[in-house]
Amino acid sequence: MKKSHNITKAVILAGGLGTRLAEETIVKPKPMVEIGGKPILWHIIKLYSFYGINEFFICCGYKQNYIKQYFHKYFLHVTKNTYNLSSKSKKFKNDGIKNCTVHLINTGNKTMTGGRLKKVYKYVKNEKAFCFTYGDGLSNININKLILFHLKHNKLATLTAIVPPIKYGVIKLGMKNFVKKFQEKPEIVGSWINGGFFVLDPKVIGYIKNDQTVWEEQPLKKLVKKKQLLAYKHKKFWMPMDTLRDKIALNKLWNRKNAPWKIWK
């Protein structure tokens, strides 16, 4: 897709323990849990690359060798922990990740989300802005519109705000215990949450103190206080893969060829 900006880099968190998905993460990091036979990390890279973001900095930690082995298996050109994925690659030809460069950065096993972001500062410090997201969430968000929204408002940070669905069906009871209304997974009216898919000015990394800084705590709160954090409202599909139930649901969507995040051909 043609883009109307010059933002080309994305940072993806991929180093956490993923304890709520222990059935899978006992052997692999959560971003490598598969949806439709491909790691969820692959799906995220596909989304960004569709919009012309072609250089990725993967913040590795827990079981990072699993991620390295995956990319090494399919590499065409590799220098240390940087993988250049060319359309000429036989292994990647059908996977459709073309002309991307993936850097695997060791950010430590016990580093918090903010600390991981701080460790990649040198790779993005000269950028006007860069994308940043979690390695376990999928969406059909229009990355171009998100970036243009951020650039238009000239603030330090933009997050994607989404309305989360309730995980359980809601019923409304009538007289004599008859079910008057049933709604499967309704949205929480008026409630917005952080859905990831940030666009950041490199200056925000100065708000991160050290490895133990949680990005969602002090840094974001300081940005709010300084009126430097905007929300891009996304009202369409968004879903995290926090639990086995989420993984099963995402795989069902993919296998039924009804995956909203699959915007590429």
N, C-alpha and C positions, 0 to 999 in steps of 0.2 A: 504494500500500500504506500502511495506517495505521501510524504510527510511535509509539513510546513514549518519545521523547526530544525535545529541542528543538534538536538540532544541524542546521544548515541550510546550512553553507558547506563547499566543497571547493576545495582548491588542486591544480592539475594541472600537472606539469612538461611543457613543450612547446618548449623552446628549444635542445636539443642538436643536434649535427651528424648523428647517426645514420649514422656512417661504415660500419657493417657492412651497411647496406641502401642502399649508394651508388647502386644501379640506380634507385632511386626518389628518394632524398633529394638527388640532384644538382639536382632542380627544385622540391622541396617539403620542408617539415619532416616528420620521421617521423610525428608524430601526425596528419598529413593524408593519409598513405598509406591507400588505400581497402580496406575489407573489405565485400564485397557492395554496392559502389557508394557507400558512405558512409565518411568518414574514421574511423579507429579512435578519434579523439577524440570523435566523435559517439556511438559505441558506449559509451564510458566515461561520458559525460554521461547517456546513456539509463539505464545501470545505476544511477547515483547518484540520478537523478531519480525512478526507480521507488520508491526508498526515502525520498522526500521531501526529498532534498538538492537545493535549487533555486537556489543562488547559487554561481557558479563563478568562480575567479580563475585564469586561464590564464597561466602564466609563459612568455612568448614570448621568442624570441631569434633564432636562425637562421631566415632567410626568414620573419620574422613577418608580412610583408605578405600572404603566401599565406593565413594564418589569418584576418587581418582581412578580406580580400576574400571569403572563404567566408561569414563571418557577415554581412558587409555586404550580400551578395547576397540573403540571406534575412531581413533585419531587418524588424521592425515599428516599433520605437522605438529610437532610438540617441542617446546623449549621449557625445560624444567616442569613447572605446573601450569603452563599456558597451552591451550589446545586451539588450533586454528581449524575450524570445520569448513571445508570447502565443498562446493557442489560436486566436485569431482570425486569425492570420497565414496567408494563403493558401499561401505557399511552405512553411511548416513544418507545415501541417495533416496531411499524410500522413506526415511524418517523426516525428511524435509527441513532439517536444520542446515541452512546454507549460509555460507559467508559470515559465520559468527566466530568470535574469539571468546573462549571461556578461560578465565583465570581462577584457579582453585587456591584460595588463601587460607592458610592455617591460622585461625583466630583463637585457638585454645579450647580445651574441653569444658572449662568452667567459666568461660567469659560470658557476661550478660549481653543482651541485645545491643545496648548502646556501646559497650566495649568492643563488640565485633565491628560495628560501623566505624568506630574510631580507628581501628586497625587498618582500614582500607583508605584512609584519608589521602595518603600520598598518590593514590591512583585517580582520585577525582578532584583534587584540590584546584586544578586549573580549569575546571568545567564551569560553564555558566549555571548549569543545573544537572542533576542526574536522577535516575529513578531508583527507588529502594522499596523492597517488599519482603514479605515472609515466604519461606519455601514450602508452605503447606496450604495455600489458599488459591482457589480458582475463581475466575470471573470472566464475564464478557465485556468488561469495561473497555471503552475506546481510549486507548493510551494517548493518541494524538490530541484528543479533546482535553484530556487531563493535563497534559503538558502545556498546551496553549492557555488553559485556564490559569495555571500556575504562573506562566510568564507574563500574562496580561496584568495580574494583580501585584506583581513585583514584591512578593513577600518571601521570607526565608524558607517556608515549608508549606506544603499542601498534602493533606491526607485524604484518602477516599472514605467518605462516610456512607454506610449502608444501613438499611433497616433489616435486622436479622429476623428470620422466621422462627416461630416457636417450634421446638423439636417434637412436640406432641400435639395430637389433635385436640381441639377444644369443642366442648359440647355445651349447649344451652338447654336447660331442662324446663319442661312445661308442667302442666297439671298431671297428677298421678304418675309422676316419674317418666312420662313420655319424653323422648328426646325431641326438643323443638327445633334445634339447629345443630349441625355438625360441620366443622371446618377443619380440614387437615392442614397442619402447620401454617396457621395464619401469621401475618406480620404483627409485630408489636407496634401499634399505632403511635406515631410521634416519637419513637425512640430511634436514635441513630448511634451507631458504634463505629469504632475504628476498624476499617476493613483492609488496612495496609495500602499497598499501591501508592506510595508516597512519591512526590517530586520534591527534591531538596536542593537548596543552595549549599555548596560545600561549607559555608560559614557555620551551619548548624552544628557541625562536628565539634566546634569550639565550646558548645554547651555540654559536651560529654566529658566527665571528669576522669574516669579510669575504666579498667576492665569490668568492674562490678557495677557500673552504671546501667540501670535499666532504661532503655530508650523511652518507654511509655510512662516513666515517672518524671524525674526532675527535668530532663531536656524538653519534653513536650509541654510540661507545666510552665516552664520558663518562657517558652515561645508563646504560649497562651497569654501570659502576663504582659509580654511585650507587644501583643497584638501582631505576631508574626506567623501565626498558624491559621491557615484557611482550610475549609472543608469542601471538597468536590463531591457533590451528591450523586451517587450511583443507585438508581432505583431498579435496575434489572438484576441479572443473576450474579450471585456471589455465594460461595460456600467454602468453609475451611474443612480440612481433614484432620479433625482432632481425635476422633475415636474410630473404632472398627466399624461402627454403624455408619459413620460418614464415608468411610472407604467403600463400603458395600453400596451405598447410595450413589456415589460418584461412578463406580464401575457399572451400575445398572444403567445410568444415563448414557455412558459411553457405549456400552454393548448394544443398547437399543437405538444407537445412532441419533441420540437426542441430547447430546452434550452441548449446552448453551455456550460454553467457553471455547468450543472448537469453531473459531471464526475463519480459520485457514482452510484451504482446499487440500 
